[in-house]
Amino acid sequence: MIETDVIVVGSGPAGSSAAKHAALGGANVILIDKKSEIGSPKRCAEGVSIEGLEKLGIEPSPRWVTKKIEGVRIQTPDGTDTWLTEDEVKLPEAGYILERKVFDKHMAMDAARAGAEIRIKTLVTNVEKVEDGFLVFTESMGKEEVLKCKILIAADGPEGHVARWAGLRPAAKAKEMESGVQYEMCNVEFEKPGVIEFYLGSCAPGGYVWIFPKGDDIANVGLAILPHKAEKTAIEYLDDFVAKSPYLKNAQAVEINVGGDPVGGMSKKLYGDNILVCGDAAGQVNPLTGGGIISGMTGGMCAGQVAAQAIAEGDCSKKFLKQYDTMAHDELDHEIKRYKKVQEYLLTLSDEELNEIAHAFEGEKFDKISTTEIVKKLIKLSPKALLKLGKFV
């Protein structure tokens, strides 16, 4: 049996961040992923904030940045557009569109350079609690193996099998799990290149449609829905949108991505004796946008740092590991909880009400582009929003 200090299951950005920081803290770390290629297939629109990367100390690289975001377009059901571009507002350093297949490898390599051992194409089939840690049962290329660790970090995505096996409650209820589908397409036409586009309303019940540019004529075109609010499947809604969009009349899909996105907020149980949960598995996702790269990596960083401290001090009890819960909530609650309120408010709006809000936005000036700025303006313009979101800021 191979024994180590920390095992991280899942090498997405959250898991690699956890492995990196645990290794930097002096722990012996094994990072496990079931895929044969880290980062593939992607399940993400690939947008990320520059501020978020800077806060995590990650320098952008032309290897994994495909496009700098140059503005935002929001369209409501009647075709009314709200444009937030350099023509209308002074642009901050807003964000990038990534190539996740490269970015995720970059993050895993960072973990390896910090000292973590990486095991790819290794499926975790079960975990078992023992007195001083966890047994992790794996299968790779027909070979079964049992590993033992003092701390197990579950970063295995929205399905969260590891946390369930360990007896922790899953992050999202079924009704709070969005169903997402996306095409990567070429021959896409853009009215303003570099602008990320959002389409609201019944075209994607409970979510929205997005077009995120990745190159001259390349974009991620996708949507997410809440199935209990929908009358069709996610792929049917997406195909309907693509068929009607004038910007996609010549577009061709070269890749399809599908997956769930937990938008119910952070899990109530992020830790236990010898275990921590981070990333999508912990619901560390913005409930409004569905974005989880930066928040998941932040949760992973906190988990890795606390795991390393626990190993150094010889105390892997839930009492000691509770400080991860405190750190994660301190770092992420402000964003997750307030955007959860905005999401719940938007779910109450009909297509007609969305159109009315868009008409009220016409002629409004914005100081800068950010989700917070848009919500502030929404509260100012809509009495219903003021009533529901008055304490947002």
SULHU-V233267 format. One record per residue. RES is the residue in one letter. PHI is phi in degrees with one decimal (NA if undefined). NEAR is the number of other C-alpha atoms within 8 Angstrom. D_CENTER is the distance of its C-alpha to the mean C-alpha in whole Angstrom. Layout:
RES&PHI&NEAR&D_CENTER ; RES&PHI&NEAR&D_CENTER
This chain:
M&NA&6&34 ; I&-87.5&6&32 ; E&-114.5&7&31 ; T&-148.7&12&29 ; D&-76.8&11&27 ; V&-131.8&15&24 ; I&-117.2&13&22 ; V&-109.4&16&18 ; V&-103.6&15&17 ; G&109.6&14&14 ; S&-108.6&16&14 ; G&-69.7&12&10 ; P&-55.6&13&9 ; A&-67.1&17&9 ; G&-65.4&20&12 ; S&-66.1&16&14 ; S&-63.4&16&14 ; A&-62.4&18&15 ; A&-63.1&16&18 ; K&-59.7&17&19 ; H&-74.9&14&19 ; A&-65.7&18&21 ; A&-67.8&16&23 ; L&-61.3&9&24 ; G&-82.0&10&25 ; G&101.4&8&28 ; A&-82.5&13&27 ; N&-83.4&11&27 ; V&-127.8&15&24 ; I&-119.3&13&23 ; L&-106.7&16&20 ; I&-114.8&14&20 ; D&-140.1&15&18 ; K&-77.6&10&19 ; K&-81.1&9&19 ; S&-82.1&7&21 ; E&-132.3&7&19 ; I&-62.2&13&16 ; G&95.0&12&13 ; S&-126.9&8&15 ; P&-77.4&6&15 ; K&-78.5&8&11 ; R&-137.1&7&9 ; C&-166.9&6&7 ; A&-77.9&9&9 ; E&79.4&8&9 ; G&-87.9&10&9 ; V&-152.2&13&9 ; S&-84.6&10&12 ; I&-65.6&10&15 ; E&-59.2&9&16 ; G&-64.5&9&12 ; L&-62.6&13&14 ; E&-61.9&9&17 ; K&-63.3&7&16 ; L&-87.7&8&15 ; G&74.4&6&18 ; I&-105.4&7&17 ; E&-82.0&6&19 ; P&-65.8&7&18 ; S&-129.5&6&20 ; P&-63.3&6&21 ; R&-68.9&7&21 ; W&-125.7&11&17 ; V&-98.5&12&17 ; T&-94.4&12&18 ; K&-161.1&11&18 ; K&-87.5&9&19 ; I&-73.4&11&18 ; E&-112.7&12&21 ; G&158.3&13&20 ; V&-134.2&12&19 ; R&-123.1&13&21 ; I&-121.3&11&20 ; Q&-120.0&13&23 ; T&-96.7&14&24 ; P&-57.2&14&26 ; D&-85.9&5&29 ; G&91.3&6&28 ; T&-71.6&10&28 ; D&-106.0&9&26 ; T&-113.4&10&25 ; W&-103.1&9&25 ; L&-123.9&12&23 ; T&-129.2&13&24 ; E&-64.2&9&27 ; D&-73.0&6&30 ; E&-107.8&9&29 ; V&-152.5&12&27 ; K&-70.1&10&27 ; L&-82.4&11&24 ; P&-82.1&6&22 ; E&-76.2&6&20 ; A&-71.7&12&17 ; G&-178.6&11&15 ; Y&-128.6&13&14 ; I&-101.1&15&13 ; L&-93.1&13&13 ; E&-109.5&10&14 ; R&-59.7&12&12 ; K&-63.3&11&15 ; V&-92.9&10&16 ; F&-60.2&12&14 ; D&-63.1&13&13 ; K&-64.2&10&16 ; H&-57.3&8&17 ; M&-67.9&11&15 ; A&-64.7&16&17 ; M&-64.3&8&20 ; D&-59.5&10&19 ; A&-64.3&15&19 ; A&-64.2&11&22 ; R&-65.5&7&24 ; A&-77.3&10&24 ; G&122.8&11&26 ; A&-75.9&14&23 ; E&-91.8&8&25 ; I&-108.7&10&22 ; R&-123.2&9&23 ; I&-97.4&11&22 ; K&46.4&11&23 ; T&-125.1&13&23 ; L&-92.1&10&22 ; V&-85.1&11&22 ; T&-96.5&8&24 ; N&-172.5&9&25 ; V&-133.2&12&25 ; E&-137.4&9&28 ; K&-75.1&8&29 ; V&-123.2&7&32 ; E&-56.8&5&34 ; D&-112.3&6&32 ; G&156.6&13&29 ; F&-136.7&15&27 ; L&-94.5&12&28 ; V&-119.4&13&26 ; F&-92.8&12&27 ; T&-129.4&13&26 ; E&-138.6&12&27 ; S&-144.1&9&27 ; M&52.7&6&30 ; G&83.3&5&32 ; K&-103.4&6&32 ; E&-97.9&8&31 ; E&-149.3&8&31 ; V&-114.7&10&30 ; L&-111.3&12&29 ; K&-128.0&12&29 ; C&-138.2&14&27 ; K&-83.8&13&28 ; I&-134.5&14&24 ; L&-108.8&14&21 ; I&-111.2&15&18 ; A&-91.0&16&15 ; A&-133.8&18&12 ; D&-98.3&15&13 ; G&83.9&9&10 ; P&-63.4&13&10 ; E&-67.8&7&13 ; G&58.0&15&14 ; H&-61.8&7&18 ; V&-61.9&11&19 ; A&-61.7&13&18 ; R&-64.3&10&20 ; W&-58.9&10&23 ; A&-83.2&9&23 ; G&92.1&6&24 ; L&-93.2&11&21 ; R&-70.0&9&20 ; P&-65.1&11&16 ; A&-70.4&16&13 ; A&-121.4&14&14 ; K&-74.4&8&17 ; A&-56.8&5&17 ; K&-74.2&9&18 ; E&-108.7&10&14 ; M&-105.9&13&13 ; E&-72.2&14&12 ; S&-102.3&13&13 ; G&-115.6&13&12 ; V&-146.3&14&14 ; Q&-148.8&13&15 ; Y&-105.2&12&18 ; E&-93.1&12&18 ; M&-127.6&14&21 ; C&-115.1&11&24 ; N&63.6&10&27 ; V&-82.3&12&25 ; E&-102.2&7&27 ; F&-118.5&7&25 ; E&-71.0&5&27 ; K&-136.3&5&26 ; P&-59.3&8&24 ; G&87.9&10&21 ; V&-96.2&13&20 ; I&-83.6&13&17 ; E&-119.7&11&18 ; F&-127.2&12&17 ; Y&-119.9&12&19 ; L&-105.4&14&20 ; G&108.6&13&22 ; S&-72.2&7&23 ; C&-66.6&11&22 ; A&-154.4&15&19 ; P&-57.6&11&20 ; G&84.5&10&17 ; G&-147.1&12&14 ; Y&-162.0&14&15 ; V&-98.6&14&16 ; W&-129.7&12&15 ; I&-128.7&11&17 ; F&-113.3&13&15 ; P&-70.1&15&18 ; K&-121.8&12&18 ; G&-178.2&8&22 ; D&-55.9&6&25 ; D&-136.1&11&25 ; I&-113.4&12&21 ; A&-155.8&13&18 ; N&-85.6&14&15 ; V&-121.2&13&17 ; G&-154.6&13&15 ; L&-156.2&14&14 ; A&-133.8&14&13 ; I&-131.2&15&15 ; L&-94.0&14&16 ; P&-54.2&11&19 ; H&-72.6&5&21 ; K&-101.9&8&22 ; A&-104.1&11&22 ; E&-105.3&5&25 ; K&-134.9&6&24 ; T&-80.7&8&22 ; A&-59.6&14&18 ; I&-66.3&7&20 ; E&-67.0&8&23 ; Y&-62.6&11&22 ; L&-65.6&13&20 ; D&-62.3&8&24 ; D&-63.5&8&25 ; F&-63.3&9&23 ; V&-60.1&9&24 ; A&-64.7&8&28 ; K&-94.8&7&28 ; S&-75.8&8&26 ; P&-68.0&5&29 ; Y&-82.5&10&27 ; L&-119.0&11&26 ; K&-63.4&9&29 ; N&-109.8&7&30 ; A&-74.1&10&26 ; Q&-128.6&7&26 ; A&-82.6&9&23 ; V&-113.0&8&23 ; E&-160.3&7&20 ; I&-124.6&9&18 ; N&-126.1&11&14 ; V&-135.4&9&14 ; G&167.4&8&12 ; G&-96.6&10&11 ; D&-136.6&11&8 ; P&-78.2&16&9 ; V&-117.6&15&10 ; G&-94.6&12&13 ; G&99.8&15&12 ; M&-69.9&10&12 ; S&-60.0&12&14 ; K&-72.9&6&18 ; K&-127.5&7&19 ; L&-98.6&11&17 ; Y&-155.5&14&20 ; G&-162.2&12&23 ; D&-59.6&10&26 ; N&68.2&15&25 ; I&-145.6&11&21 ; L&-132.1&14&18 ; V&-127.1&13&15 ; C&-144.7&18&11 ; G&72.8&18&8 ; D&-59.0&17&7 ; A&-62.4&17&10 ; A&-105.3&15&11 ; G&68.6&16&9 ; Q&-84.2&17&7 ; V&-134.2&16&5 ; N&-67.9&15&7 ; P&-65.9&14&10 ; L&-81.0&9&11 ; T&-92.2&5&9 ; G&79.0&10&6 ; G&-76.2&10&4 ; G&-141.7&11&2 ; I&-68.3&9&4 ; I&-68.1&11&7 ; S&-65.5&12&7 ; G&-66.6&15&6 ; M&-67.7&15&9 ; T&-65.0&13&11 ; G&-60.9&14&11 ; G&-63.3&17&12 ; M&-59.6&13&15 ; C&-61.1&12&16 ; A&-62.7&15&17 ; G&-64.6&16&18 ; Q&-65.2&12&21 ; V&-68.1&12&22 ; A&-60.5&14&22 ; A&-63.3&14&24 ; Q&-64.1&9&26 ; A&-62.4&12&27 ; I&-63.4&12&28 ; A&-62.2&8&31 ; E&-95.1&6&32 ; G&68.4&6&33 ; D&-134.4&7&31 ; C&-109.6&13&28 ; S&-73.8&9&29 ; K&-64.6&11&26 ; K&-61.8&6&28 ; F&-73.5&9&27 ; L&-72.3&17&24 ; K&-59.0&10&23 ; Q&-64.2&8&23 ; Y&-64.0&12&19 ; D&-56.7&10&19 ; T&-62.9&8&21 ; M&-61.8&9&19 ; A&-62.7&12&15 ; H&-68.2&8&16 ; D&-60.4&8&18 ; E&-77.6&8&15 ; L&-116.8&10&13 ; D&-58.5&10&15 ; H&-55.9&8&16 ; E&-75.4&8&13 ; I&-65.9&14&12 ; K&-70.0&9&15 ; R&-74.1&10&17 ; Y&-75.3&11&14 ; K&-63.9&14&14 ; K&-64.5&10&18 ; V&-65.9&11&17 ; Q&-59.8&10&16 ; E&-62.4&8&19 ; Y&-65.7&11&21 ; L&-63.1&7&20 ; L&-65.8&7&20 ; T&-87.2&6&24 ; L&-90.2&9&24 ; S&-83.6&7&26 ; D&-57.3&10&27 ; E&-63.8&8&30 ; E&-68.2&8&28 ; L&-62.9&13&25 ; N&-62.8&12&28 ; E&-61.7&8&30 ; I&-65.1&11&27 ; A&-61.8&13&27 ; H&-65.3&8&31 ; A&-66.9&8&31 ; F&-72.2&10&28 ; E&-60.4&7&31 ; G&87.4&4&32 ; E&-73.1&6&30 ; K&-104.4&6&30 ; F&-112.3&9&26 ; D&-73.5&7&27 ; K&-159.8&9&23 ; I&-96.2&15&20 ; S&-167.4&7&17 ; T&-60.8&6&16 ; T&-61.7&7&18 ; E&-62.8&11&21 ; I&-64.5&9&20 ; V&-67.0&9&20 ; K&-57.7&10&23 ; K&-66.6&8&25 ; L&-60.3&11&24 ; I&-63.0&12&26 ; K&-66.1&8&29 ; L&-91.8&10&30 ; S&-116.9&9&29 ; P&-58.3&8&31 ; K&-64.7&6&29 ; A&-66.2&12&26 ; L&-60.0&10&28 ; L&-65.2&7&29 ; K&-84.0&8&26 ; L&-123.5&11&24 ; G&-56.3&9&27 ; K&-101.0&4&25 ; F&-61.6&6&22 ; V&-75.6&5&22
